[in-house]
Amino acid sequence: MGIHGIVEGKKQWRAHMARVKALPPDYQVVYKEMQKYFFKVGPVGLADGTLLTGVLDFFEAGAADGTRVLALVGHDIAAFCDDLVKDSPTYAEIHQESLRTEGGASGQD
């Protein structure tokens, strides 16, 4: 990725975070907790930006309807996050699989 890509990525991230800051305070808190969780878990889909953008779109629609954020996601935010990425591989899983494959291959030599 060149300088142009980095600058463009930062612009997109700032615009994304400006949308987050426009949400009601309770939505912002839940969004930031979800963001931390996803950064820790590392779903592969996080890198392309669609996961967090989708969550933000969902939250904006809920806020516009006047729905409380916990009515959307429930009280177990981690479980909600897990459900969103249940069919997506994580970087940790990919790494573990590569270690198993490398370990299995070297054990057969």
VMD Tcl script that draws the C-alpha trace (Angstrom):
set ca {
  {0.00 0.00 0.00}
  {1.43 3.33 -1.04}
  {1.17 6.71 0.62}
  {-2.00 7.51 -1.31}
  {-3.67 4.36 0.03}
  {-2.64 5.15 3.59}
  {-3.95 8.72 3.35}
  {-7.21 7.53 1.79}
  {-7.61 4.89 4.49}
  {-7.13 7.50 7.21}
  {-9.71 9.76 5.59}
  {-12.22 6.92 5.46}
  {-11.51 5.99 9.09}
  {-11.96 9.59 10.26}
  {-15.26 9.84 8.37}
  {-16.35 6.54 9.92}
  {-15.47 7.73 13.43}
  {-17.29 11.03 12.81}
  {-20.42 8.96 12.14}
  {-19.84 7.07 15.40}
  {-19.53 10.36 17.31}
  {-22.88 11.47 15.85}
  {-24.62 8.49 17.50}
  {-26.37 8.85 20.87}
  {-24.00 8.30 23.82}
  {-25.28 4.81 24.69}
  {-24.79 3.69 21.08}
  {-21.26 5.10 21.10}
  {-20.35 3.12 24.22}
  {-21.66 -0.15 22.79}
  {-20.04 0.50 19.40}
  {-16.65 1.13 21.01}
  {-16.95 -2.06 23.08}
  {-17.82 -4.01 19.95}
  {-14.90 -2.43 18.12}
  {-12.49 -3.43 20.91}
  {-13.89 -6.95 20.89}
  {-13.50 -7.30 17.13}
  {-9.96 -5.93 17.23}
  {-9.13 -8.50 19.90}
  {-10.85 -11.46 18.19}
  {-9.58 -10.51 14.75}
  {-12.23 -11.66 12.28}
  {-10.84 -11.64 8.74}
  {-13.76 -9.51 7.51}
  {-12.64 -6.67 9.76}
  {-9.83 -5.70 7.39}
  {-12.12 -4.84 4.48}
  {-14.16 -2.44 6.61}
  {-17.56 -3.96 5.88}
  {-18.12 -5.42 9.36}
  {-17.81 -2.18 11.32}
  {-19.56 -0.19 8.60}
  {-22.44 -2.65 8.73}
  {-22.66 -2.32 12.52}
  {-22.61 1.46 12.18}
  {-25.37 1.41 9.55}
  {-27.43 -0.85 11.84}
  {-26.87 1.48 14.80}
  {-27.73 4.61 12.81}
  {-31.02 3.03 11.72}
  {-31.82 1.98 15.30}
  {-31.01 5.41 16.68}
  {-33.14 7.06 13.99}
  {-36.06 4.83 15.02}
  {-35.54 5.73 18.67}
  {-34.71 2.14 19.62}
  {-32.49 1.64 22.66}
  {-29.15 0.10 21.72}
  {-29.51 -2.85 24.09}
  {-32.88 -3.65 22.48}
  {-30.90 -4.12 19.24}
  {-27.93 -6.10 20.50}
  {-29.09 -7.55 23.81}
  {-27.28 -7.43 27.12}
  {-24.48 -9.81 26.09}
  {-22.55 -7.72 23.59}
  {-19.82 -10.34 23.15}
  {-22.42 -12.96 22.20}
  {-23.91 -10.53 19.67}
  {-20.44 -9.97 18.20}
  {-19.77 -13.70 18.09}
  {-23.02 -14.23 16.19}
  {-22.00 -11.59 13.64}
  {-18.72 -13.33 12.86}
  {-19.64 -16.96 13.58}
  {-19.08 -18.03 9.98}
  {-15.99 -15.89 9.46}
  {-12.52 -17.22 10.13}
  {-10.35 -15.25 12.53}
  {-6.68 -14.49 12.12}
  {-6.04 -16.58 15.24}
  {-7.78 -19.58 13.66}
  {-5.82 -19.17 10.43}
  {-2.58 -18.97 12.39}
  {-3.45 -22.03 14.47}
  {-4.34 -23.98 11.33}
  {-1.04 -23.01 9.71}
  {0.82 -24.23 12.81}
  {-1.08 -27.53 12.72}
  {-0.34 -27.93 9.02}
  {3.36 -27.11 9.47}
  {3.59 -29.34 12.54}
  {1.84 -32.22 10.81}
  {3.96 -31.91 7.68}
  {7.24 -31.85 9.57}
  {6.16 -34.78 11.76}
  {5.65 -36.95 8.68}
  {9.13 -36.39 7.25}
}
mol new
graphics top color blue
foreach p $ca { graphics top sphere $p radius 0.5 }
foreach p [lrange $ca 0 end-1] q [lrange $ca 1 end] { graphics top cylinder $p $q radius 0.2 }
display resetview
